[in-house]
Amino acid sequence: MPHVCHYTQRQTRIGRQCTYRGKAKYLGGVGIKITGRSARKFKPNLQKVRTTIDGRPCRVWASVKAIRSGLVAKRLARRHVYRAPASATTAPAPAVPSTPGSSETPQVPG
């Protein structure tokens, strides 16, 4: 299967490069002739990225234009998957009783 962008359908395009010979008529010559036509390829900048499609992680070819424009939603690496902190699974700490003489707002000396 050829490399095609999963999002923008960009793929390799074929073009031609012409080689000319002669001097143009408006410059006083007898005209320009084509002496050769060589094929060339225009290749998109495709990168293999890990992404989530339909809720499942997979690797696809994506053009850099699609990545920069935000079409590609990259999936998180396994080490960045959310895990509940250890303190959330333990029992909460007991509340500290307040002393009768203390006020709720701190006093500013002055």
N, C-alpha and C positions, 0 to 999 in steps of 0.2 A: 504494500500500500504506500503511495507517495506521501510525503510530508505535507499535510494541509492543516491550516489553523482550524481548530475546533470551533472557534467563535466567529471569525470573519471570513472563513473559507479562502484565505489567501494561499496561493500555491505558486509554483514555478511557472513563469511565462516565457514564451519563446519570442525572440525578436531577431532583427537582421541589422547588420552593419554594412553599409555600402561604401565601396571605394570608388572615387571619382577620378577622372583624368580629363584634362583639357582646360580651356579658358572660356568663360561665359560669353555669349554673343553680345550682351550689352557692354562688355569690356573690350570688344573687338576681336574675339576669338571665333572659332567655328562651332563652338558648343561643347557642352560637358557630356562625356560618355561614362557609363557605369562599367567598370572593369572587373568588379568582383562583389559578390554578396556573401558574407560569412554569417552563419547563425551564431547567436549568443543567447544567454539565459539571464533573466531577471529573477533573482531569488529573494523571497521575503526573509526577514530576520525572524526565524522561528526558534523558540526555546521549548524544551520539554519541562513542564511544570507539574507539580502535584497540586491537585485541586479537588473540590468536592462537587460532584455532579449527581443530582437526584439523591442527595444524602449519603452517597458512597464515595470514599476517597479513590482517586485514580490518577494516572499520569496521562497527560494529553499534550499535543503540540499546540502552542499558542504563539501568535505573533507578538512582537514587542509592542506594537501599537495597541493591541487589545489589552496587554498587561498594564501599560501606562494609562489607558483611558478608564481602567477600573472594571472592565468586563470580566476579568478573571478573579474569582474569589479563592485565594490561596488557602489551603487547609492548614491548621495548626500542626506543628511537629508534635510528636508524641510526648516530648518532655515538657511541652507547654500546655498540656491538657489540664483543665481545672480539676483540682482535688481539694476537698474540704480540709481546712486546717485542723491540726490535732486537738487544739483547744476547744473546738466546736463540738467534739464528740464527748468530752469529759463534762462532769457536772459543774454548774456555775459556782463561783467562789461565794462564800457566805457574806452577807452584807455587814459592814462595820457599824456598830451602834454609835450614834452620835452622843456626845456628852451634853448634859443639860445646860451648861453655861456657854456653850459655843453658839455663835451666830452662823447663819447660812452664807452670808457674804463676807469676804475677807475685808479686814479693816486696813486702811491705808494710814501709815504714821504721818503726822504732819501738823 
